[in-house]
Every structure is written in C-alpha cells, then in structure tokens.
Amino acid sequence: MSFITFDTLQYAKALEAKGFTTEQAEALAEQTLMKQDIAQINADLRVLKWGIGLVVGIAVTVAIKHLFGL
C-alpha cells in the first residue's frame, strides 16, 4: 500500500497568492486532503475485494474436487 503526501499548508498559501482568503484557502486544502483519503480507501477496498474473490474461488475449487473426488 502506498501513501501520497499532500502539503496542505503549501497548497493553502498558493491559493492565498491567487487571491483566495485565508479561510477559503484552508477550507479547500482540507477538502482536497479528505478527497485523497477517500481515494486511498477506495483503492484499498478494491484490492481487498479481489483478494476475497480469489480466496473464495480457491475454496470452491477445493470443495468441488473433494466432493467429486477429482
């Protein structure tokens, strides 16, 4: 699992330099950070879903071989 670092202070300062108020810049920086967290969680869940599918597939294959003596 990889992590992406995001410097919210630098981002907020860049927004302020473009004309945003301090409050607006801080709110946007926080919102952007939350979106990155959600994207990371979604990626982790996708990997978990594939892993569970693989384990279930192997379990079903072993059960069928055992039941039918293949």
Summary of the structure (lengths in Angstrom):
residues: 70
radius of gyration: 22.7
end to end distance: 38.0
largest distance: 73.0
contacts: 148
relative contact order: 0.10
helix: 81%
strand: 0%
